[in-house]
């Protein structure tokens, strides 16, 4: 029948899902910084608005 999935296999799968999610978040953030501005004047304006 099915293969036994031990606790380490479950932990590895959970860590893989977490790493992929965090990686996609970083990639989206970096994309916004590189291709949609995100330079020093924009950051200064954001701080001024606070």
C-alpha positions as a Python dict, from the first residue, in 0.01 Angstrom:
ca = {
    (1, 'X'): (0, 0, 0),
    (2, 'X'): (128, 349, 85),
    (3, 'X'): (475, 430, 204),
    (4, 'X'): (519, 535, 569),
    (5, 'X'): (585, 904, 607),
    (6, 'X'): (786, 955, 924),
    (7, 'X'): (813, 1270, 1132),
    (8, 'X'): (1135, 1382, 960),
    (9, 'X'): (970, 1356, 619),
    (10, 'X'): (681, 1569, 743),
    (11, 'X'): (922, 1822, 893),
    (12, 'X'): (1120, 1840, 569),
    (13, 'X'): (802, 1899, 371),
    (14, 'X'): (691, 2172, 611),
    (15, 'X'): (1032, 2340, 589),
    (16, 'X'): (1024, 2320, 208),
    (17, 'X'): (683, 2489, 195),
    (18, 'X'): (800, 2758, 439),
    (19, 'X'): (1121, 2824, 243),
    (20, 'X'): (938, 2847, -89),
    (21, 'X'): (685, 3090, 61),
    (22, 'X'): (955, 3310, 212),
    (23, 'X'): (1158, 3295, -109),
    (24, 'X'): (863, 3409, -317),
    (25, 'X'): (803, 3695, -71),
    (26, 'X'): (1165, 3809, -101),
    (27, 'X'): (1153, 3779, -480),
    (28, 'X'): (837, 3991, -501),
    (29, 'X'): (988, 4251, -269),
    (30, 'X'): (1311, 4264, -471),
    (31, 'X'): (1116, 4293, -796),
    (32, 'X'): (933, 4594, -660),
    (33, 'X'): (1256, 4755, -545),
    (34, 'X'): (1437, 4703, -875),
    (35, 'X'): (1166, 4759, -1136),
    (36, 'X'): (918, 4988, -961),
    (37, 'X'): (1138, 5248, -801),
    (38, 'X'): (1228, 5201, -440),
    (39, 'X'): (1519, 5442, -446),
    (40, 'X'): (1642, 5677, -173),
    (41, 'X'): (1409, 5968, -262),
    (42, 'X'): (1107, 5740, -236),
    (43, 'X'): (1220, 5613, 102),
    (44, 'X'): (1286, 5967, 225),
    (45, 'X'): (940, 6072, 110),
    (46, 'X'): (786, 5779, 295),
    (47, 'X'): (966, 5875, 616),
    (48, 'X'): (859, 6239, 571),
    (49, 'X'): (496, 6130, 541),
    (50, 'X'): (513, 5970, 884),
}
